[in-house]
């Protein structure tokens, strides 16, 4: 008997209905609910904006490298295939068969959402925001307090909330976007089902809880939600009954993400001329010869697929790589099914699998031959300049409860109305000045992290006076 049950894990209650004593619908209605999630995500502005957000390489006109949008669509495709193969696999526990359609739709929807909280300029954008609040916010607060004596705030009280920003995480921002910032229905964001929402929560600690160095658990590697969404996190995980464990379908989502980005980043590097297919093949061969990891699929790729001159075309090779890794993830999920369903499984699906060596080889090749490319480094330096400038500009303007100077009023007016609205709603239930400041800061990080690369760049040029 496992700890989790699929009836709970695939909960089709929506955020707006929690607490209404509603019960799960029958299976046919259940399928329609998850189909509706998919439509809501696909037609949302937040999802469309992913088309102008960097995956790895700088976006250029007349170029065909991956964006966050195309990456998310590929993750959804891989996640669906992996989920189907897991559900179709005949092993001791065959209860997945009857839930196949719901499981496939949930992992598709979660895949479309998994990067929706990432700021402009790739994962480096997260680092920039963390760095700013770790090293510049205190000086900014002190300066504003000195200039405006009437608006003095308690730094010690603010630090209690500042941990969120010092640990800013796209996964936590994703939960905030889909539950608060996109008003599809009332004040519940996209108002998605609990099953879909829980699947996108890769990590289950907040910024005030212990980090992974203390626990060693995969769910503690990063923060999974902000303090502002503590209540929402509790509601979701109470309904599915996973608590602080990882939802089983999240393992499928994470594996699909790994497969998609590990192959796409390398394929894009060929298109950009950063590296080439021969160098890649030579690296794999050399890695295999020294690899101490489980490398069954890597061995087959080198001795059979790459050696076969009829399969020289790189598209065929990368298709093979994806299939090998899907097969490994399927084996790992089914082989560790009981542990996953008990909330005890504490590693990704490639650890100890037939593709562990292949996974590590792809990761090392990217680190050694792609991520130090000058164009990527230029993008990151440019992103640092842009996001730092925007934070320098907007955060001081929102430290006072209301705009004080004419410049502050103009900056407040530039923040998207939906973000201001979320803050105004917080004021109805919060009286503590320090907590309200936390929500004003979130209003700015919501605005900035939601920008596309192009919008952030253009706004920087205009506000800095470099372009009128």
N, C-alpha and C positions, 0 to 999 in steps of 0.2 A: 504494500500500500504506500503510495507516494504522498508527499506532503501537499503538493499542489494538485488541483483538478482543472481540467480544461473548461468546464462550465464556468468556473470563476475566472480563469486566465483570459477567456474570450468574452469577458463581460461587455455587453453592448449598451449599457447605460451611458448616457451622455453626462457631461459635467453639470449641465443645468438641471438634471433630474436627480442628482445625488442627494440623499436625505429625504426624498419623497416617498420612501418605502416602495418604490417600483421594483418589479422583478424582471429578470431576463425574458426576452420574447422567445417564441418558438424558433426553431432553426431557420425557417424560411425568412421570417422577419429579421432574424439575426444577421443573415447574409446581406439583406437590403441595407441595414445600418452600416455595415462595414463598406459597402459599395458607396454609400453616401459620404463616408469619410474621404474616400479616394477622390470623389468629385469636388468636395469642398477644398481639399488641398490643391488639386490640379488647377482650379480656377482662382486661387488666391493670389493677390499682388505679391505677397512675400515669396511665394514659390516662383513667380515670373521673374522677380528681381535676381534670382540665382543665375540667369543667363548673362548677367554683367558682373559676376563675381569670380575672381581668380580661383582656379583649382591649384595649379603650381606655376605654370608659365604665364608671363604677362599676356593680356588679351590684346590682339591686334586686329585691325580691319584686314579682310582677305586672308585670315588665318583659320585653321581648323583644329586647334588644340582644344582640350576639354575645358569646359567651364563648370562651375558648381551645378548648373542645371543638367548638362549632359551627363556629368558624373552621377548625379542623383538618379537619373533615369536608368543608367546602366546598373547601378546598385539594385534598383527595384527589379530589373529584369533578372539579375543573378539571384537575388533573394527569393523571388518567386520560383525559379527553377530548383533551387536548393530545397525550399520548403516542400515542393511537389515530390521531389525524390525521397525526402525523409518520410513524408506521409504515405508514399506508395511502397516503402520498403517493408518487407514482411519480417518481423522479428517478434520477440516475446510480447511486447506491448503493441497491439494493433489498434488501439483506440483512436489513433490519429486519423484513420481513414475517414471517419464520419465527420471530422472537423476540417477536412482538407480545404474546402473553399474559403472558409472563414480565416484559416491560418494564412493561406496564400495572399488574400486581400489585405490582411493586417500587415504582413511583412512588406508588401508593396507600398502601402501607404506610409508606413514608418520609414521606409527607405527614401521616399520623396521628401520627408521631413528632416532626415538625420543631420543635414548641414544647414538647415534654414536659419539657425541662430548664429552662424559664423559672420564676423564683421568683414569689411572690405580687406583686400590684400592677403587672402589666405589665412592660414593658421598664425602667421606672424602678426596679424591684426590683433589677435587675442593677447599675444605677448606685449604689444604696444600698450594696450589698455591696462593690463596688469602692472606694467612698469610705471605708467603715469601715476596710478593711484598709490603705488608703493613708494614713489620717490618725489612726487610733485604736489600731491593733494595737501599735505600738511602745510607746506609753504603757502599754497594758494589760500587755504582757510585762514591762516594767521594774517595774511595780507588783507583779506576782506574784513576780518574782525577789527583790525587796526584802523582801517579806513572808515568803517561803519560801526561805531561803538554800540549802537542800539541793537545790532544784530549779532551780538556775541553768542557763540554756541559752545557747548561742552565737548571738547575734543575726545575725552575719554568715552563719553556716551556714543559719539559718532563712530569711534573705532570698533564698537560692537557690531556695527553694520558694515563698516568699511572692508571687513574681511571678504565679503562677496566680490568687491571690485578688485581687490588685490589678487583674487583667485579667479578673475573673470573667465568664464568658460562658455564656449558656443553651445554645448549640450544643455546647460542650464538656461541660456538665453532662448533656445528653441522651445523649451517648455513654457517659458514666459510668453513668447510670441503666440503660440497656438492656443493658450488658455486665457490670454488677456488682451493682446495687442491687435488681433484681427477680429473685428466685430461682425461675425457671421450671424450670431443670434444673441441678443441681449448683451450681457457683460461677461460672457464665457468664451471669448475668442472665437475659434472655429467651432467650438462646442463639439469636439470629437468624442468618440466612444472611449471608455476607460481602457479597453483592451489595446487600442491603438496608442493611446497616450502612454501607458505603462511600457510598451515595447520600445519607445524612443528614449526611455530613462536608462542610460547605460551605467550610470553611477548612482549610488543611493545615499551619499552623505552630503551634508551641507558644509559651508565653509567654517563653521564653528566646531565641527566634529573632527575626530582623529584622522590623520592622513595615512596613506598606504604604507609609509615606513613603519608605522606602529602596528597595523593590522595585517598587512600583506594580502588583503583580499582584493580581488579584481574590481569589486564594486566601490572600493575606496580610493582607487587610483587618482580620480579627480572629483570635483564637486559635480553633483548631478542636478542641483536646483538651487536657486537663490533663497534666502530667508523670506523674501516676499512671497514665495510660492510654497512655503512650508505646509500650509493648510491644504493646498491643492495636492501636493505630494502625498500627504497622509490620507486624504480621501481616496485617491487613486489606488494606492497600495493596500488600503483596507478592503476595498471592493474585490481586488484580485487575490487578496490574502498572501501576497509575496513578501510583505513587510520590507525589510532592508536587503532582501535577496534580489537577484536579477531575474527578471521575467524570462522564461525559457526562449521565447521568440527573439529576444534581444541578442542571443548568441548567434542566431541565423543572420540577423541584420549586421552584426559586427563582422562576421565572416564574409558576407557579400561585399561590404565596404572595403575590406582588405583586398579581396580578389580584384575588385574594380580599380582601386587606385594604384595597386602595385603594378598591374599590367598597363593601365592607361598612361601613367606617368612615364613609363619607359617608352611606350609607343610614341608619345608626344615628343620625347627627347630625340627620337629619330627624325620626326617631321621638322623639328627646329634645328637639326644639324648639331646638336649638343654632343651626341654620341652616335654610334651606328650599330647595325645588326651584327656584324662580325665581331666587334668588341664585346657585345653582349654574349654571343655564343662562346667566345674564348673565356670570358669571366665565369660563366656557368660551368664550363669544363674544369677550370682551375679550382673553383669552389668545391665541386664534387670530389675532386681528388684529395682535398684536405678536410672535407666535411666530416664532423663527428656526430652529426644529427641524423635522425631518421630521414633517409633520402631516396626512398623507393621511387617516387615519381620523378625526382631529379635525375636519377639513374636512367630511368626509361626515356626521359626527354632527351638526354645526351646520347645514349647508346642506340636509340631507335629513331626518334623523331628528327633531331637535328642532323644525325648521320645520314638519314634518307634524303638523297638529293632531290627526290620527287616532292619532298615536303620542305624545300628550302624557303619557300615564300613565308615571310614573317607573319602574315595574317593567320596562316594555318598553325604556325608554332604557338602564337598567342592564344588561339582558340583552344589548342591542346592544353596549354597551361591553365586556362580557366576551367576546363573540364576536369583536369587532374585535381585542382584545388576544391572544386565543388564536390567531387567524389570523396576527397579526404574529409571535408567538413561534414558531409552526410554520414560517413562512417563514424566520425567522432561523436556526433550528436546521438546517433542511435546506440552506439556502444556505451555512451555515458548517460543514457536516458534517465535511469533511476536517480543518479546523482544530480542531474540537472533539475529533475522534477522534485527533488527534495531540497533544492536551494543550496547544495553543497559543492557544486562544480565551481572550481576557482581558477580557470584558465581559459584562453581562447580555444577555438575548435581545432587549431592547427598544431597546438602543442602535443607532441608525441604521436602525431598522425603520419600517414605516408608522405604528406607534403610539408612536413616541418622543415626539412632541408631546403626545399624549393622556395618556401615562404621566406626563409632567412636569406637565401641567395638573392632574391628579388629586392628585399629590403636593403641589403648591403650594396648592391649595384646602384640603387637609387641614391643612397647616401654618398657613395664615393664618386659617382660619375654624373649626377644630375643636379643635386640640390646646391652645389657650389657654383653652378653656372653663373656667369657675370650678369646675364639678363635677369635672372631670378634675384640675385643680390641687389641689383639696381632697383628692382621693383620693391624689395623690402625696405631699402633705405628711403625711397620715395614715399612709401606707405607710412614709415615712421615719421617723416616730416609732416605729412598731411594730417594724420590722425592726432599727433601731438599738438599741432596748431589748433585743430578743432576743439580738442579738450581744453587747451589753454584759453580758448575764447569763450566757450559755452559754460564750463563749470563755474567760474567766478560769477557769472550772471545769474545762476540759480541758487547760489548759497543763501542770499537773503530770501525770506519767504515770498516776497513780491519784488518785481523789477524796481530798482531804485533810480538808476540813471536812464537817460534817453537811449543810450547804447544798449543797456540791459533789456529795455522794452523791445528794441528791434531784434535782439537775439532771441528773446522768448517768442517773438512773432514768427521767427524762422523755423522754430521747432514744429514738427508735424502736429496738427491738431489732435490726432488720435492719441498721441503720447501725452499731450497736455491734459486731455480728457481723463485718461487713466489716473493721472496724478490728482486731478480735481476730485475724482471719486474717492481717492484715498483720504482726502481731507475731511470727508464726512464721518469717518470712523476713527481717525487718529488725532490725538491732541498733543502728543509729545513732539516738541520742535525738532529734536535730533532725528527721530524716526521719519518725520516729514522731509527733512533734508535728504535722508537716504533715498526717499522716493523721488525727490527732485533730481538727484544724481542719476537714478535709474531712468528718469525721463530723458536725460541727455544721452546716456549710453544706449538706450533703446533707439533713439534717433540716429546716432552715429553708427552703431553696429548694423542698423537696418539699411544703411546707404549702399548703393552699388559702388563699384570702383570708380566709375566715370563721374557719378554725382559727387562723391567725396572729393575727387580731383578738381572738378569744376567749382565746387563751393569754396574750396581752399584758394583757388586762383582769384575768385571774386572778393572774398573777405580779406585776403592778404593785400588787395589792391594791385595785384599783378595783371589782372584782367578786368576790364570794366564792361 
